[in-house]
């Protein structure tokens, strides 16, 4: 008799899932899909964060390149003007040897710039060889390259900000998806079919919203 009493007690303590026969399958399906969506969401968030780091690296490198190019351009302009002043003084003084020595120190591009200016008619040439009207003066192109580097840096920075925003949105979506796990898990503990259907509907709705959000933020 004691053995029969113990068996009955064990049967009373065993939890059974009440509700339609398809309910366990529905719960398992929703929780499984929620886990899949959560995994994909976490993965995409990590990808966006990784892309943001790459974009930030490129942005920093572009800024460094622009700064270096700016310094080089400023130094080149200063050197060109200084050497031309000394070179022109030597020519005016008739010191050909000194002028040749100064010219030998010039960069080939600077020599072409000055030669174009010296060979141009005095009535049509600009006041200085270092003018935008001189087609041989390539320094302004380096300034343009510098501006292009800065534009690239700004574009990469905007891209990084977009990637970070995407990652944060996906992380928020992942947090919202936890509702599907919570309500799906609680469904199995309820005996009221109306309550089960309500929580199951909430889980399914959150799962659909999360899946749509993942596709939009992908």
C-alpha positions as CSV (number, residue, x, y, z in Angstrom):
1,X,0.0,0.0,0.0
2,X,2.8,2.4,0.9
3,X,4.4,1.7,-2.5
4,X,1.1,2.5,-4.3
5,X,0.8,5.8,-2.3
6,X,4.3,6.9,-3.3
7,X,3.6,6.3,-6.9
8,X,0.4,8.3,-6.8
9,X,2.2,11.2,-5.1
10,X,4.9,11.2,-7.8
11,X,2.2,11.3,-10.5
12,X,0.6,14.4,-8.9
13,X,3.9,16.3,-8.8
14,X,4.7,15.6,-12.5
15,X,4.1,18.8,-14.6
16,X,2.1,18.2,-17.8
17,X,1.5,20.7,-20.5
18,X,-2.2,21.4,-21.0
19,X,-3.7,22.8,-24.1
20,X,-3.9,21.8,-27.8
21,X,-1.8,18.9,-29.0
22,X,0.1,21.3,-31.3
23,X,1.1,23.7,-28.6
24,X,4.4,22.0,-27.7
25,X,5.4,22.0,-31.3
26,X,4.4,25.7,-31.7
27,X,6.4,26.7,-28.6
28,X,9.4,24.7,-29.8
29,X,9.2,26.2,-33.3
30,X,8.9,29.8,-32.0
31,X,11.7,29.4,-29.6
32,X,13.9,27.8,-32.2
33,X,13.3,30.5,-34.7
34,X,13.8,33.1,-32.0
35,X,17.2,31.6,-31.2
36,X,18.1,31.6,-35.0
37,X,17.1,35.2,-35.4
38,X,18.9,36.2,-32.2
39,X,22.1,34.5,-33.5
40,X,21.9,36.2,-36.8
41,X,21.2,39.5,-35.2
42,X,24.2,39.2,-32.9
43,X,26.4,38.2,-35.8
44,X,25.3,41.1,-38.0
45,X,25.8,43.5,-35.1
46,X,29.4,42.2,-34.7
47,X,29.9,42.6,-38.5
48,X,28.7,46.3,-38.4
49,X,31.0,47.0,-35.5
50,X,33.9,45.5,-37.3
51,X,33.1,47.5,-40.4
52,X,33.0,50.7,-38.3
53,X,36.5,50.0,-36.9
54,X,37.8,49.5,-40.5
55,X,36.2,52.8,-41.6
56,X,37.6,54.6,-38.6
57,X,41.0,53.3,-39.4
58,X,40.8,54.4,-43.0
59,X,39.5,57.8,-41.9
60,X,42.4,58.3,-39.5
61,X,44.9,57.2,-42.2
62,X,43.3,59.7,-44.7
63,X,43.6,62.5,-42.1
64,X,47.2,61.6,-41.5
65,X,47.9,61.5,-45.2
66,X,46.2,64.9,-45.7
67,X,48.2,66.4,-42.9
68,X,51.4,65.1,-44.3
69,X,50.5,66.3,-47.8
70,X,49.6,69.8,-46.4
71,X,52.9,70.0,-44.6
72,X,54.8,68.9,-47.7
73,X,52.9,71.4,-49.9
74,X,53.5,74.3,-47.5
75,X,57.2,73.5,-47.3
76,X,57.5,73.1,-51.1
77,X,55.8,76.4,-51.7
78,X,58.1,78.2,-49.2
79,X,61.2,76.5,-50.7
80,X,60.1,77.3,-54.2
81,X,59.5,81.0,-53.5
82,X,62.7,81.4,-51.4
83,X,64.9,79.8,-54.0
84,X,63.3,81.7,-56.9
85,X,64.0,85.0,-55.1
86,X,67.7,84.2,-54.7
87,X,67.8,82.8,-58.2
88,X,66.2,86.0,-59.7
89,X,68.6,88.2,-57.7
90,X,71.6,86.2,-59.1
91,X,70.3,86.7,-62.7
92,X,69.7,90.4,-62.2
93,X,73.2,90.8,-60.8
94,X,74.6,88.9,-63.8
95,X,76.1,86.2,-61.5
96,X,75.5,83.3,-63.9
97,X,77.6,80.8,-61.9
98,X,75.6,81.4,-58.7
99,X,72.3,81.3,-60.6
100,X,73.3,77.9,-62.0
101,X,74.2,76.6,-58.6
102,X,70.9,77.7,-57.2
103,X,69.1,76.2,-60.1
104,X,70.8,72.8,-59.5
105,X,69.3,72.8,-56.1
106,X,65.8,73.2,-57.4
107,X,63.4,70.3,-58.0
108,X,62.8,69.5,-61.6
109,X,59.2,70.6,-61.3
110,X,60.4,74.0,-59.9
111,X,62.8,74.4,-62.8
112,X,60.0,73.8,-65.3
113,X,57.8,76.3,-63.5
114,X,60.5,79.0,-63.6
115,X,61.5,78.2,-67.2
116,X,57.9,78.6,-68.4
117,X,57.6,82.0,-66.6
118,X,61.0,83.2,-68.0
119,X,60.1,82.2,-71.6
120,X,56.6,83.6,-71.5
121,X,56.1,87.1,-73.0
122,X,56.5,89.7,-70.2
123,X,53.2,91.3,-71.2
124,X,51.2,88.0,-70.8
125,X,52.9,86.2,-67.9
126,X,51.7,86.4,-64.3
127,X,53.6,88.5,-61.8
128,X,55.2,85.3,-60.3
129,X,56.0,81.9,-61.7
130,X,54.0,80.4,-58.8
131,X,50.6,81.3,-60.2
132,X,47.6,79.1,-61.2
133,X,48.1,80.6,-64.7
134,X,51.4,78.7,-64.9
135,X,50.6,75.2,-66.3
136,X,53.9,73.8,-65.1
137,X,53.3,74.7,-61.5
138,X,52.1,71.4,-60.0
139,X,52.0,72.4,-56.3
140,X,48.3,73.4,-56.5
141,X,47.5,69.8,-57.6
142,X,49.0,68.6,-54.4
143,X,46.7,70.9,-52.5
144,X,43.8,69.4,-54.4
145,X,45.0,65.9,-53.5
146,X,45.1,67.0,-49.9
147,X,41.5,68.2,-50.1
148,X,40.5,64.9,-51.7
149,X,42.2,63.0,-48.8
150,X,40.2,65.1,-46.3
151,X,37.0,64.4,-48.2
152,X,37.8,60.7,-48.1
153,X,38.4,60.9,-44.4
154,X,35.0,62.6,-43.9
155,X,33.3,60.0,-46.0
156,X,34.9,57.1,-44.0
157,X,33.9,58.8,-40.8
158,X,30.3,59.1,-41.9
159,X,30.4,55.4,-42.9
160,X,31.8,54.5,-39.5
161,X,29.0,56.4,-37.7
162,X,26.4,54.6,-39.9
163,X,27.9,51.2,-39.1
164,X,27.9,52.0,-35.4
165,X,24.3,53.1,-35.6
166,X,23.3,49.9,-37.4
167,X,25.1,47.8,-34.8
168,X,23.4,49.6,-31.9
169,X,20.0,49.2,-33.6
170,X,20.7,45.4,-34.0
171,X,21.7,45.2,-30.3
172,X,18.4,46.8,-29.3
173,X,16.6,44.4,-31.6
174,X,18.3,41.5,-29.9
175,X,17.2,42.8,-26.5
176,X,13.6,43.1,-27.8
177,X,13.8,39.5,-29.1
178,X,14.3,38.4,-25.5
179,X,10.5,39.0,-25.0
180,X,9.8,36.1,-27.4
181,X,12.0,33.8,-25.3
182,X,10.3,35.0,-22.1
183,X,6.7,34.7,-23.3
184,X,7.4,31.5,-25.2
185,X,8.8,29.9,-22.0
186,X,6.0,31.1,-19.8
187,X,3.4,29.7,-22.2
188,X,4.3,26.2,-21.0
189,X,3.6,27.1,-17.4
190,X,0.1,28.3,-17.8
191,X,-3.1,26.2,-17.7
192,X,-5.5,28.7,-19.2
193,X,-5.7,28.2,-23.0
194,X,-6.6,31.9,-23.5
195,X,-3.5,32.9,-21.6
196,X,-1.4,30.4,-23.6
197,X,-2.7,31.8,-26.9
198,X,-2.0,35.3,-25.7
199,X,1.6,34.7,-24.8
200,X,2.1,32.6,-27.8
201,X,0.7,35.4,-30.0
202,X,3.1,37.9,-28.3
203,X,6.0,35.6,-28.9
204,X,5.1,35.2,-32.6
205,X,4.5,38.9,-33.1
206,X,7.8,39.8,-31.5
207,X,9.6,37.2,-33.6
208,X,8.0,38.5,-36.8
209,X,8.9,42.1,-35.9
210,X,12.5,41.1,-35.1
211,X,12.8,39.2,-38.3
212,X,11.6,42.1,-40.3
213,X,13.9,44.5,-38.4
214,X,16.8,42.2,-39.0
215,X,16.1,42.2,-42.8
216,X,15.9,46.0,-42.8
217,X,19.0,46.5,-40.7
218,X,21.0,43.8,-42.5
